[in-house]
Amino acid sequence: MAKLRVLHLEDSSADALFVQRAMARNGFDVDWVLAGDAQEFASAIKGGELDLILVDNGLPGFSGK
């Protein structure tokens, strides 16, 4: 399986680690780009090619729209 480049918007380091471990346990080879807020997220989106974006649905300042 090819290495995936995944952007993960998550404000909880424990939750981010949980997702990383789950992906690894299921055989995914991932190059993680972590963002903890809107500014980091926007910068990462502009920064390059991504295969997948994971977003915490309960972050302050995000409406999901």
N, C-alpha and C positions, 0 to 999 in steps of 0.2 A: 504494500500500500504506500502511496506517495505521501510525503510530509505535507500536512495541512498548515496553512497560516490562518490562525484564528484570532480575531479581535474579541476580547471579553470585557464588557462594561459591567463592572461589579464593584460596589463600595465596601464589601465585606471580604477581607482576606481569607477568612475561614471558608466562606462559600466558594470563592475562586479556587482554593486548594481542593475542595471537594469535587468540583467539576473537572479540574485537571487530573486528579487521581482516577475519576470514573472514566474519563476518555482514555487514559493510559491503560487502565485495567481491561478495557475493551479493545485494545490493539491499535488505537489511533496514535500516530506519530505526529505531534503537534508543535509548531513554533508559535508560542503564545505572545500576543500583544495585549497587555493589560491596561485598562483605563479605569480610573476610579471616579471620574467626574466628566461633565459635559465638555470641558475644554480639552482634556486628554483624549476623549472619544473623537471629537471633531478633528483634532490633529492626526490621530491614527487613521481616520477615514481618508484624509487627504494624503497620507504618507505612502500609500502603496497598495499593492495587490493583496486581496484577502480572499480566502476561500469560504469563510464562514464568520458570521457575527453573532455573538451571544450577548443578550442584553438582560440585565436584571429588570424586572417589570415594576419594581417598587422604589425606584430611585427618586429622591427629591429633585425637583426641577425638570422632570420628564413627564410628559402627559401620555405618551404612547400613541400620539396622533401623528 
